[in-house]
Amino acid sequence: MRALLDTNEIRIESWLSEVEDRSLANDVLDGLTKPFKEIPPKHLYDARGSELFERICALPEYYPTRTERSILADRAQEIVEETGATELVELGSGAADKARILLDAMGAAGTLERYVPFDVSEQVVRAAAEQLVEEYDGLLVHGVVGDFERHMDRVPATNGDARIVALLGGTIGNFPPGTRRRFLRKVRALLGPDDRLLLGTDLVKDPAVIEAAYDDSEGVTAEFNRNVLHVINRELDADFIPESFDHIAFFDRQREWVEMRLRAQRPCSVMINAIGLRVEFAAGEELRTEISAKFTHARLLADFEAAGLALEHWLPDPDGLFALSLGRRMQR
């Protein structure tokens, strides 16, 4: 652990070792030597990828962000009153834009004490912490820089009062079903008897609406998808030609998830020097970069129960596009 900042109002800890953290190298070595090539979606989000995703969120086709924000705006006061939370832990916090809706409600209720942003980007955590302590009088921020799949146990202990652990944006859909349930069990381990999980999930709907959100008319999502090749080139000294790969996005109706892939336009041979790996792509061969599962109430309920969580409130928007769920540890 490295303490990056420690003041009266802000503490930021990093659990990423500059020497030992080889998650990209390991994921590339593992994913590009499989019979069906794939890379975890977390590697899309370097600084450029995050900027592109912010642009995606503002596109007319991309309904999840604005819909989730609308639900939060409508329900934040109710959620805060229901939980009595004094602390918000946000996994994958980013710029904390949606967190502010909850922090405002907690401030209005007079319960706000601490915010715990958890993100892989030190820059993002630091910027959010410094802005938020200026905006909210008396707020304490304990930032955690890490990969929440590996460093969940580094979330600081609660002070004994109720807290909300939030995973917003539909991020839970990026996990395949078995991994998703294992992840939710890790979240359950964070929860005390009075704590709650606030989870954002994209819902099953007209496939045309879903596919348009992942293949916009301006091509921003295509650039976002190809960005993972730029990341590998830069970080692992590879020689991908990103423009030689087409962006593919489709809704798998059987599994009820979206897949994003990159399809090689022609045969190519790529050298990834940092790991000594040469990778061959046939013409038309695809590399999967993301899955994004869509949910029904029944699927969410089954996942919660498998993870030892009780679903207390299901909060969809009026059009059935997106839902927030509020849950707690199941009493066994």
NORSULKA-V572829 format. One record per residue. RES is the residue in three letters. OMEGA is omega in whole degrees, 0 to 359 (999 if undefined). Layout:
((RES | OMEGA) (RES | OMEGA))
This chain:
((MET | 174) (ARG | 174) (ALA | 183) (LEU | 182) (LEU | 180) (ASP | 178) (THR | 178) (ASN | 185) (GLU | 188) (ILE | 168) (ARG | 178) (ILE | 180) (GLU | 175) (SER | 177) (TRP | 176) (LEU | 177) (SER | 179) (GLU | 182) (VAL | 190) (GLU | 184) (ASP | 180) (ARG | 185) (SER | 178) (LEU | 180) (ALA | 180) (ASN | 181) (ASP | 178) (VAL | 179) (LEU | 180) (ASP | 188) (GLY | 183) (LEU | 174) (THR | 175) (LYS | 176) (PRO | 173) (PHE | 189) (LYS | 178) (GLU | 177) (ILE | 179) (PRO | 185) (PRO | 181) (LYS | 182) (HIS | 173) (LEU | 195) (TYR | 163) (ASP | 182) (ALA | 180) (ARG | 179) (GLY | 179) (SER | 178) (GLU | 178) (LEU | 180) (PHE | 175) (GLU | 176) (ARG | 178) (ILE | 183) (CYS | 181) (ALA | 182) (LEU | 181) (PRO | 181) (GLU | 189) (TYR | 185) (TYR | 191) (PRO | 186) (THR | 183) (ARG | 180) (THR | 177) (GLU | 179) (ARG | 179) (SER | 178) (ILE | 179) (LEU | 181) (ALA | 181) (ASP | 192) (ARG | 186) (ALA | 181) (GLN | 179) (GLU | 180) (ILE | 181) (VAL | 178) (GLU | 181) (GLU | 187) (THR | 187) (GLY | 188) (ALA | 174) (THR | 186) (GLU | 175) (LEU | 171) (VAL | 181) (GLU | 178) (LEU | 185) (GLY | 193) (SER | 183) (GLY | 183) (ALA | 176) (ALA | 181) (ASP | 180) (LYS | 177) (ALA | 182) (ARG | 179) (ILE | 178) (LEU | 179) (LEU | 176) (ASP | 181) (ALA | 178) (MET | 177) (GLY | 180) (ALA | 179) (ALA | 180) (GLY | 183) (THR | 189) (LEU | 177) (GLU | 188) (ARG | 174) (TYR | 181) (VAL | 176) (PRO | 182) (PHE | 183) (ASP | 180) (VAL | 184) (SER | 176) (GLU | 181) (GLN | 181) (VAL | 181) (VAL | 182) (ARG | 181) (ALA | 179) (ALA | 181) (ALA | 183) (GLU | 178) (GLN | 187) (LEU | 179) (VAL | 174) (GLU | 185) (GLU | 187) (TYR | 180) (ASP | 175) (GLY | 181) (LEU | 171) (LEU | 178) (VAL | 175) (HIS | 182) (GLY | 177) (VAL | 177) (VAL | 182) (GLY | 177) (ASP | 188) (PHE | 172) (GLU | 184) (ARG | 189) (HIS | 181) (MET | 183) (ASP | 178) (ARG | 174) (VAL | 184) (PRO | 179) (ALA | 176) (THR | 177) (ASN | 179) (GLY | 176) (ASP | 181) (ALA | 175) (ARG | 175) (ILE | 171) (VAL | 187) (ALA | 168) (LEU | 189) (LEU | 173) (GLY | 183) (GLY | 183) (THR | 181) (ILE | 180) (GLY | 179) (ASN | 180) (PHE | 170) (PRO | 189) (PRO | 181) (GLY | 177) (THR | 180) (ARG | 182) (ARG | 175) (ARG | 179) (PHE | 180) (LEU | 175) (ARG | 175) (LYS | 177) (VAL | 179) (ARG | 181) (ALA | 178) (LEU | 191) (LEU | 169) (GLY | 183) (PRO | 182) (ASP | 182) (ASP | 179) (ARG | 168) (LEU | 174) (LEU | 188) (LEU | 176) (GLY | 181) (THR | 172) (ASP | 188) (LEU | 173) (VAL | 182) (LYS | 178) (ASP | 181) (PRO | 180) (ALA | 178) (VAL | 181) (ILE | 184) (GLU | 178) (ALA | 180) (ALA | 183) (TYR | 179) (ASP | 189) (ASP | 185) (SER | 180) (GLU | 179) (GLY | 181) (VAL | 180) (THR | 177) (ALA | 178) (GLU | 177) (PHE | 181) (ASN | 180) (ARG | 182) (ASN | 180) (VAL | 178) (LEU | 174) (HIS | 179) (VAL | 181) (ILE | 178) (ASN | 185) (ARG | 188) (GLU | 186) (LEU | 176) (ASP | 179) (ALA | 182) (ASP | 170) (PHE | 167) (ILE | 188) (PRO | 182) (GLU | 179) (SER | 179) (PHE | 179) (ASP | 175) (HIS | 178) (ILE | 175) (ALA | 179) (PHE | 178) (PHE | 176) (ASP | 186) (ARG | 178) (GLN | 182) (ARG | 182) (GLU | 172) (TRP | 173) (VAL | 170) (GLU | 168) (MET | 180) (ARG | 171) (LEU | 185) (ARG | 180) (ALA | 180) (GLN | 183) (ARG | 177) (PRO | 178) (CYS | 178) (SER | 185) (VAL | 176) (MET | 177) (ILE | 193) (ASN | 186) (ALA | 179) (ILE | 176) (GLY | 185) (LEU | 171) (ARG | 184) (VAL | 179) (GLU | 174) (PHE | 172) (ALA | 175) (ALA | 180) (GLY | 179) (GLU | 188) (GLU | 175) (LEU | 181) (ARG | 182) (THR | 181) (GLU | 158) (ILE | 177) (SER | 183) (ALA | 176) (LYS | 193) (PHE | 164) (THR | 176) (HIS | 182) (ALA | 180) (ARG | 180) (LEU | 179) (LEU | 180) (ALA | 178) (ASP | 178) (PHE | 183) (GLU | 179) (ALA | 181) (ALA | 181) (GLY | 180) (LEU | 176) (ALA | 178) (LEU | 181) (GLU | 183) (HIS | 176) (TRP | 190) (LEU | 178) (PRO | 172) (ASP | 185) (PRO | 182) (ASP | 178) (GLY | 180) (LEU | 190) (PHE | 178) (ALA | 165) (LEU | 176) (SER | 177) (LEU | 182) (GLY | 179) (ARG | 178) (ARG | 176) (MET | 177) (GLN | 185) (ARG | 999))
